[in-house]
């Protein structure tokens, strides 16, 4: 649970930085990295089940 709180705080800080410095290119980059991290975490949980099929 603490991880989500820290992640929220980090995203809020990055958003504030982008807003203050008008660095809007950071927002899609951060979203892409979050999506990639989500895919990696989902792939780790699915891998053991794939091995049982073969």
Order of alpha helices (4+ residues) and beta strands (2+ residues): alpha-alpha
